[in-house]
Amino acid sequence: MSDVVFCRTWMPVEIKKYYNPVTNHLASTEGWRGMKSKAQLQIETNTPIEVNPDSIYKPIERLERPFKKLYVPKRIEEALPYASKPKNETKRSRKSYISKRAVVMEKDEKQKLTFIQALNTIRNEKVGIRKQKKIEKNAEKAKKNAKVEDAIAEGRKIKRKRQLRSDGKRDAIRERKRLKS
């Protein structure tokens, strides 16, 4: 049988020092020139810019996720009000009989329908007029309230002025008393 043996040894190695400091970049540009940048070299040699194919933007293609249907337990479904209960109607590929059939009204039915439509039109006009009047009333009320608020603000301003004047007089009296004593 053979064994693998690792023998680690260290040997001091002196590295040759190469250090050429540039003390002044402004003094003389004739003797010393710095290294050219990659862009400068590419311009001088007319080489094209390297393009990494991974860096190119590509359109994102996402698959549409199929979501599972919402499952509501029977007990919870029974406790829900009718409007909130899930409707499990499947979409039909063909139109149903009810959507296909033509409804032909008789003369008296047609008269009733036109009368109801006329009533609804009149009601809608009245509602529109009421809304318009309400908007106008609110505008007038806002103007009145603005006048009242201005009057209140003016009264507060006068009251504050009086208060500040009396405070100033009181402070002046205190200052005179302090100076006398």
C-alpha positions as CSV (number, residue, x, y, z in Angstrom):
1,M,0.0,0.0,0.0
2,S,1.1,3.5,-0.7
3,D,0.7,6.6,1.4
4,V,0.4,10.2,0.4
5,V,2.7,12.4,2.4
6,F,2.5,16.2,2.4
7,C,5.7,18.0,3.3
8,R,5.2,21.8,3.9
9,T,8.3,23.9,3.7
10,W,8.8,27.6,3.8
11,M,11.6,29.5,2.3
12,P,12.1,33.3,2.6
13,V,12.0,35.0,-0.8
14,E,12.9,38.6,-1.2
15,I,10.9,40.4,-3.8
16,K,12.8,42.9,-6.0
17,K,11.4,46.4,-5.3
18,Y,10.2,48.3,-8.3
19,Y,8.8,51.6,-7.3
20,N,8.8,54.7,-9.5
21,P,6.9,57.5,-7.8
22,V,5.7,60.5,-9.7
23,T,6.2,63.5,-7.5
24,N,4.6,66.2,-9.8
25,H,2.2,65.5,-12.6
26,L,2.2,69.1,-13.7
27,A,6.0,69.7,-14.0
28,S,7.1,68.0,-17.2
29,T,4.9,65.9,-19.4
30,E,7.7,65.2,-21.9
31,G,9.6,62.5,-20.0
32,W,6.8,60.7,-18.1
33,R,3.5,59.7,-19.4
34,G,0.8,57.9,-17.5
35,M,-0.9,54.7,-18.7
36,K,-3.5,55.1,-21.4
37,S,-7.1,54.2,-20.6
38,K,-8.9,51.4,-22.4
39,A,-11.1,53.9,-24.2
40,Q,-8.1,55.8,-25.5
41,L,-6.5,52.7,-26.8
42,Q,-9.7,51.6,-28.5
43,I,-10.1,55.0,-30.2
44,E,-6.4,54.9,-31.4
45,T,-6.5,51.4,-32.7
46,N,-10.2,51.6,-34.0
47,T,-11.1,48.4,-32.2
48,P,-14.8,47.9,-31.5
49,I,-16.2,48.0,-28.0
50,E,-16.5,44.5,-26.5
51,V,-20.1,43.6,-25.9
52,N,-21.0,40.9,-23.4
53,P,-24.0,39.0,-24.8
54,D,-25.4,38.5,-21.3
55,S,-25.6,42.3,-20.8
56,I,-27.9,42.8,-23.8
57,Y,-31.5,43.5,-22.8
58,K,-34.0,40.8,-24.0
59,P,-37.8,40.9,-23.8
60,I,-39.1,39.2,-20.7
61,E,-41.4,36.3,-21.5
62,R,-43.5,35.3,-18.6
63,L,-46.0,32.4,-18.6
64,E,-49.4,33.3,-17.4
65,R,-49.9,31.6,-14.1
66,P,-53.0,29.4,-13.8
67,F,-54.7,30.1,-10.5
68,K,-56.8,27.5,-8.7
69,K,-60.5,28.2,-8.3
70,L,-61.5,29.7,-5.0
71,Y,-62.7,27.0,-2.7
72,V,-65.3,28.0,-0.1
73,P,-66.1,25.4,2.6
74,K,-69.8,24.3,2.7
75,R,-70.4,25.6,6.2
76,I,-69.1,29.0,5.4
77,E,-71.0,29.1,2.1
78,E,-74.2,28.3,3.9
79,A,-73.6,31.1,6.4
80,L,-73.0,33.7,3.6
81,P,-75.9,36.0,2.4
82,Y,-77.3,35.1,-1.0
83,A,-75.5,38.0,-2.8
84,S,-72.1,36.9,-1.5
85,K,-72.5,33.2,-2.3
86,P,-70.3,32.0,-5.2
87,K,-72.1,31.5,-8.5
88,N,-70.8,28.3,-10.1
89,E,-72.1,28.9,-13.6
90,T,-69.8,27.6,-16.4
91,K,-69.4,29.7,-19.5
92,R,-71.3,28.3,-22.5
93,S,-69.7,27.9,-25.9
94,R,-73.0,28.4,-27.7
95,K,-75.6,31.1,-27.0
96,S,-78.6,29.9,-25.0
97,Y,-82.1,29.8,-26.2
98,I,-83.1,32.8,-24.0
99,S,-80.5,35.1,-25.5
100,K,-81.3,34.0,-29.1
101,R,-85.1,34.4,-29.0
102,A,-86.7,37.6,-30.2
103,V,-89.2,39.3,-27.8
104,V,-92.2,40.6,-29.5
105,M,-94.4,42.7,-27.3
106,E,-98.1,43.1,-27.7
107,K,-99.7,46.5,-28.1
108,D,-100.7,47.1,-24.5
109,E,-97.3,45.8,-23.2
110,K,-95.6,48.3,-25.6
111,Q,-97.8,51.2,-24.3
112,K,-97.0,50.3,-20.7
113,L,-93.2,50.2,-21.4
114,T,-93.3,53.6,-23.2
115,F,-95.3,55.1,-20.3
116,I,-92.8,53.7,-17.7
117,Q,-89.9,55.1,-19.8
118,A,-91.6,58.5,-20.0
119,L,-92.1,58.5,-16.2
120,N,-88.4,57.5,-15.7
121,T,-87.3,60.4,-18.0
122,I,-89.4,62.9,-16.0
123,R,-88.1,61.6,-12.7
124,N,-84.5,61.8,-13.9
125,E,-85.0,65.4,-15.1
126,K,-86.5,66.3,-11.7
127,V,-83.6,64.7,-9.9
128,G,-81.2,66.7,-12.1
129,I,-83.0,70.0,-11.3
130,R,-82.9,69.2,-7.6
131,K,-79.2,68.5,-7.7
132,Q,-78.5,71.8,-9.5
133,K,-80.6,73.7,-7.0
134,K,-78.8,72.0,-4.1
135,I,-75.4,73.0,-5.7
136,E,-76.6,76.6,-6.0
137,K,-77.9,76.6,-2.4
138,N,-74.6,75.2,-1.1
139,A,-72.6,77.9,-3.0
140,E,-74.8,80.7,-1.5
141,K,-74.5,79.1,2.0
142,A,-70.7,79.0,1.5
143,K,-70.7,82.7,0.6
144,K,-72.7,83.6,3.7
145,N,-70.5,81.4,5.9
146,A,-67.4,83.2,4.4
147,K,-68.9,86.6,5.3
148,V,-69.6,85.4,8.9
149,E,-66.1,83.9,9.2
150,D,-64.6,87.2,8.0
151,A,-66.6,89.1,10.6
152,I,-65.5,86.7,13.3
153,A,-61.9,86.9,12.2
154,E,-62.1,90.7,12.3
155,G,-63.5,90.7,15.8
156,R,-60.8,88.3,17.0
157,K,-58.1,90.5,15.4
158,I,-59.5,93.6,17.3
159,K,-59.7,91.7,20.5
160,R,-56.1,90.4,20.2
161,K,-54.9,93.9,19.4
162,R,-56.6,95.2,22.6
163,Q,-55.1,92.4,24.6
164,L,-51.6,93.0,23.2
165,R,-51.9,96.8,23.9
166,S,-53.0,96.2,27.5
167,D,-50.1,93.6,28.0
168,G,-47.7,96.2,26.6
169,K,-49.0,98.9,29.0
170,R,-48.8,96.4,32.0
171,D,-45.2,95.5,31.0
172,A,-44.3,99.2,30.7
173,I,-45.7,99.9,34.2
174,R,-43.8,97.0,35.7
175,E,-40.6,98.2,34.0
176,R,-41.0,101.7,35.4
177,K,-41.6,100.3,38.9
178,R,-38.5,98.2,38.6
179,L,-36.4,101.1,37.5
180,K,-37.7,103.3,40.4
181,S,-36.8,100.7,43.0
